[in-house]
Amino acid sequence: MLGYLAILNNYLHDVATAMIISLTLLMSYIGNQVNENSRPEEKKLFIKIYRYFSMIAVISLVWIVVGGIPRVLAFNRYELIPAGQKGIVTVLMFKHLILFGLVLAGIFLWRKIKKKAEKMSIF
């Protein structure tokens, strides 16, 4: 049973990571469509989407941190050893480095989006 929970946690951890990346890309795109000259209703929609996506992103980020604890504790047994048996340890490490980098980049991009949202909310 513990093994199933560890695997489920790993899956949900990866989903939370994908959510951060997806939300950041979507919000970046939406943010590029709206500027100071946009109509008030477009600005309001941008702010509404920003707030909703921010809530989901924060929940995802919390899950990445909280779900990361059991993932690290079970890493050897449920990820590293199976990867070693398959000869894909390098790929596994590369995957985690890429995902970590993407989440970190997402956090920095989100700060940029937040500044734009703060500007837009003053109209």
Secondary structure, DSSP 8 states (H G I E B T S, - for coil): -HHHHHHHHHHHHHHHHHHHHHHHHHHHHHHHH--TTS-HHHHHHHHHHHHHHHHHHHHHHHHHHHHHHHHHHHHIIIIIHHHHHHT-HHHHHHHHHHHHHHHHHHHHHHHHHHHHHHHHT--
